[in-house]
Each structure stands twice: as structure tokens, then as C-alpha cells.
């Protein structure tokens, strides 16, 4: 994904998403350091339960795949390729109709402690294995993390902004 400290990426200016008035940092892929690296789209390879992941987005989008082999392929992705890999061509088969996601062929209810625990374990693996991710998260000490561009309805998204920032805050603190 390039230089984490750059002010431009792919010809587009990156934005400062820190708000000093309320001491919040909005995590976005088009943000300046450290918010950009904290984005799930940022390439941060890690191994989770013997599955190679190219980014948190690759891991998250892979959870929509009931087939373990397809899941492994999606988990390797990062950036918009990972984000787009989760879009199904047949809307009638979308994960949210059944509210089930999958890990290694096992169905997990979206709104369950089991699912949140899976997310926590995955983020912890990424945190432990990716130095740049750890450094970026440490840079946010004392700030409130937000993700304003994310969907807040857990029935329609695999990770709400609230869940995302809660897990990052737990890791950081």
C-alpha cells in the first residue's frame, strides 16, 4: 500500500482526520498517518489460525465465503480488491439474509459473542505480527478512535464502526 507517511497516494491527497476539538481520530484508508495504517484496507500481512491474510479487510471479506478454499483466496487480498471480493453477484445469497458468516467451513451467527471473539482473535494476531500496525495504534494513545464512514447496522455489515474501534481500543490499551 505504499509509504504510510505519504500525503498523496495514487495521485490523491490524503486527509488529516484528527479533530483536536474533541480529540478524535477517524480511521479511513484515505487518511494521513496513523489512521491510514489502522484502516482494514491497509496491507498488513498476518497468519491467523493457519490461514494467511493480506489485510484485515481480506480476512473480514473472507468470512462471507462458506467454502474454505475460496475463503483462503479472499483472505490474501488487501485494499479495494479485498473490499470488492466480498460483494456477491447473486444478492439473494448474501450473508445477511441468514445472518451467518463462516470460518473454516463453520457457520457463525453474525450477532453472537462467538463472532466478536473471532474478530478479537484475528485483530490480536495481526497486532502481534505486524509492527507497523502496532506503531500506528500506539500513536493514537489518548485519542478516541472513530470510524464515521462505516455502517452502524450489524445486520447489514460484517463489522460496525463501533465494533471496529472497540477492538482497536482494547488492543491499544
C-alpha positions in Angstrom: 0.0 0.0 0.0 3.0 2.3 -0.1 4.5 4.8 2.3 2.4 5.2 5.4 3.7 8.7 6.0 2.9 10.0 2.4 0.5 12.8 1.9 -0.6 11.6 -1.5 -1.4 8.1 -2.8 -2.3 7.2 -6.3 -2.5 10.8 -7.2 -5.0 11.6 -4.5 -4.3 13.8 -1.5 -4.7 12.1 1.9 -6.7 13.9 4.6 -5.9 14.7 8.2 -8.8 13.0 10.1 -7.7 14.1 13.6 -10.1 16.5 15.3 -8.3 18.4 18.1 -11.6 19.9 19.4 -12.9 16.5 20.6 -9.6 14.6 20.4 -10.9 12.0 17.9 -9.1 10.2 15.1 -11.4 9.0 12.3 -9.9 5.8 10.7 -10.0 5.9 7.0 -7.9 4.5 4.1 -7.6 8.0 2.6 -6.3 9.5 5.8 -2.8 10.6 6.9 -0.7 8.5 9.3 -1.6 6.8 11.6 -5.3 6.5 10.6 -4.4 5.1 7.1 -2.5 2.1 8.5 -5.2 1.4 11.0 -7.7 1.0 8.1 -8.7 -2.5 7.4 -7.8 -1.9 3.7 -4.1 -1.3 4.5 -1.8 -4.2 3.5 -0.7 -5.8 6.8 0.0 -9.5 6.3 -0.5 -11.9 9.2 -1.2 -15.6 9.8 -4.4 -16.4 11.6 -5.1 -19.9 12.7 -3.0 -21.3 9.8 -4.7 -19.0 7.2 -2.6 -16.4 5.5 -4.2 -13.0 5.4 -3.1 -10.0 3.4 -5.1 -7.5 5.4 -7.9 -7.3 8.0 -10.2 -6.4 5.1 -9.2 -9.7 3.3 -9.9 -11.6 6.5 -13.2 -9.9 7.1 -14.5 -10.3 3.5 -13.4 -14.0 3.5 -15.9 -14.6 6.3 -18.7 -14.3 3.7 -17.3 -17.4 2.0 -18.8 -20.7 3.2 -16.2 -22.6 1.1 -12.9 -22.8 3.0 -10.8 -22.8 -0.3 -12.5 -19.6 -1.6 -12.1 -18.2 1.9 -8.4 -18.7 1.8 -8.1 -16.9 -1.6 -10.1 -13.9 -0.4 -8.2 -13.7 2.9 -4.9 -13.0 1.0 -6.3 -9.8 -0.5 -5.9 -6.2 0.6 -7.2 -2.8 -0.4 -10.2 -2.4 -2.8 -9.6 -5.9 -4.2 -10.4 -7.3 -0.8 -13.3 -5.0 -0.3 -14.8 -5.9 -3.7 -14.2 -9.6 -3.2 -16.9 -9.6 -0.6 -19.6 -8.4 -3.0 -21.7 -11.2 -4.2 -23.1 -11.4 -7.7 -26.3 -13.1 -6.5 -27.8 -10.7 -3.9 -30.2 -13.4 -2.8 -27.3 -15.4 -1.4 -25.9 -12.5 0.6 -24.7 -13.5 4.1 -27.1 -11.1 5.8 -30.2 -12.9 4.7 -29.2 -15.8 7.0 -27.1 -13.6 9.3 -24.3 -16.2 9.1 -20.6 -15.8 8.5 -18.1 -18.6 8.1 -14.7 -19.5 9.5 -13.0 -22.6 8.1 -16.4 -24.0 6.9 -18.2 -23.5 10.2 -21.2 -21.1 10.3 -21.1 -18.4 13.0 -24.1 -16.2 13.8 -23.2 -12.6 13.0 -24.6 -11.1 16.2 -23.0 -13.5 18.6 -20.2 -13.5 21.2 -18.6 -16.3 19.2 -18.3 -13.9 16.2 -16.9 -11.0 18.3 -14.4 -13.3 19.9 -13.3 -14.5 16.4 -12.8 -10.8 15.4 -10.8 -10.1 18.6 -8.5 -13.1 18.0 -7.9 -12.1 14.4 -7.1 -8.5 15.3 -4.8 -9.7 18.1 -2.9 -11.9 15.6 -2.5 -9.0 13.2 -1.4 -6.7 16.1 1.2 -9.3 17.3 2.6 -10.0 13.9 2.6 -6.5 12.3 5.0 -3.9 13.7 3.7 -1.0 11.6 0.1 -1.7 12.9 1.4 -1.7 16.5 3.3 1.5 16.0 0.3 3.2 14.3 -2.0 2.1 17.1 0.4 3.3 19.8 0.4 6.7 18.1 -3.3 7.1 18.9 -2.7 6.8 22.7 -5.0 9.3 24.5 -7.3 9.8 21.4 -10.8 8.5 20.9 -10.9 6.3 17.7 -13.9 6.7 15.4 -14.9 5.2 12.0 -17.5 7.5 10.7 -17.7 6.1 7.2 -18.7 2.6 8.4 -22.2 1.2 8.5 -23.6 1.1 12.1 -26.2 -1.7 11.5 -24.8 -5.0 12.5 -27.4 -6.8 10.4 -26.0 -5.2 7.2 -22.3 -5.1 7.8 -19.7 -7.7 9.0 -18.1 -5.1 11.2 -19.7 -1.9 12.6 -17.6 1.2 13.2 -18.3 0.8 16.9 -17.1 -2.8 16.9 -14.0 -1.9 14.9 -13.0 1.0 17.2 -13.8 -1.0 20.4 -11.4 -3.8 19.3 -8.7 -1.4 18.4 -9.0 0.5 21.6 -8.9 -2.8 23.6 -5.7 -3.7 21.8 -4.1 -0.3 22.3 -5.0 0.0 26.0 
